[in-house]
Amino acid sequence: MSLAKLLSKSLSKSLLPVGLELKCFQDAFKAIQGGVGGGIIKNTALQKNERLSKIHHCNVFFKREDLQTIRSFKIRGAYNKIINSPMSATCVTVSAGNHAQGVAFICNELQRKHHIFLPEITPLQKINRIKYFGGDYVNLHLVGTTFDDSLTYANKFSAECENSVFVHPFDDTHVIVGQGTVAMEIYEELNQQNIKPDVIMCPVGGGGLISGVGLYSKYVNEKCMIYGVEAENANSLELSLKNGRITSVENLDTFVDGASVKTVGTSTFESAKLCVDGMFTVENNHLCKTMIDVYQNDGIILEPAGALSLVGLDKIPCGLLKGKNVVCITSGGNNDITRYPTIIEKALTHQNLKHYFIVDFAQRPGELMKFMNNVLGVNDDITRFEYLKKNNKDYGCVLIGIEVEIPNNIEKIRHNMSDLGFKYTQIKPGDMLYSQLI
């Protein structure tokens, strides 16, 4: 059944032949639970988070796709596509990481040759996991600087490869339906508690997850609000829905590597128009703060894309969530440990606790002691002190990183520097110097 036919009947039960639309999801769900090659996909936990429930005055549930077989929901759509293609076909795909791991895992389990195209910026942690999951059946190609660059190479390769099937990471009917099994599990679990979700928060990259979850959810519970959350400068779906046409992102930000897609898919855009009630774009620094919070308070490791839905909660006024059942899909946990220094830095910046200055220091004994004793608060800390150059024999230019105890302390520090005659320039995240020095 084509996606066009699926969508033409979506949300209108009276127009549906009995079981036609649901059968797409039911077949995928059956396969995932115990059909062809069954057991590859986990039925992941739905956990109530008491901490965020108290903060937002509602019932917040985490749909823990970070606990999936490959620590990402992506394996669902890939599996549904692959088992619905000829067993003799060579699988070709492109991915920022998680979808590739899903394809690699499935193809290795089913002993199918496959070619995976990745952007050159893909974290090493994800590359190594893809090689591990794919085993002897994977051929890896690192090409292009963005997902869209890699997609071009992958499409060309697939077109020239005899007897191949292209497993698109999001813009494919089988993939969308496969991702929709996340929603089926959500409803199955909540039905056992005699409740339904009022809101489902979905992270968005290319739109496959929110399309599958949204279509299924609107069919069984039309009143449930479906919200998508995208990263800044990676918000193609929000722009497309706003403009009424598919709109690409200029100057794509790839920090949220698992959701950095320049252009939303055609099928996912058409699906989203039917089932998405609202979109939110979040800042990377805010996202990092949420990743640190959920790790420190809940013991959950999430990659940036995996935390998007949680940040979306902060975008909705508490009054609109009060007393409701809200499900946040934690879509992935494949975070590279080497990224944590940057994540911590961004989290502190979001909280207004980390600041950088270029300060002229007089070249005389006791100047640094004067700064530490009279500029900083008792529990403020210098985290970086680096001479950039000597302006002349009397002064030296110093880069100083300061972590303050509370946000308001930075005002006192600026006042103290001016009062004591220290000439300074504060470097802010939006400044050109910031990306070069920090």
Secondary structure, DSSP 8 states (H G I E B T S, - for coil): --HHHHHHTTT-GGGS-TTHHHHHHHHHHHHHHHSTTTTSS----EEE-HHHHHHHTSEEEEEEGGGSTTSBTHHHHHHHHHTTS-TTSEEEEE-SSHHHHHHHHHHHHTT--EEEEE-TTS-HHHHHHHHHHHGGGEEEEE--SSHHHHHHHHHHHHHHSTTEEEE-SSSSHHHHHHHHHHHHHHHHHHHHTT---SEEEEE-SSSHHHHHHHHHHHHH-TTSEEEEEEETT--HHHHHHHHTS----SS---SSGGG--SS--HHHHHHHHHH--EEEEE-HHHHHHHHHHHHHHH-----TGGGHHHHHHTTS-HHHHTT-EEEEEE-B----GGGHHHHHHHHHHHTT-EEEEEEEEESSTTHHHHHHHHTS-TT-EEEEEEEEEESSSSEEEEEEEEE-SSTTHHHHHHHHHHHTT--EEEE-TTSHHHHHH-
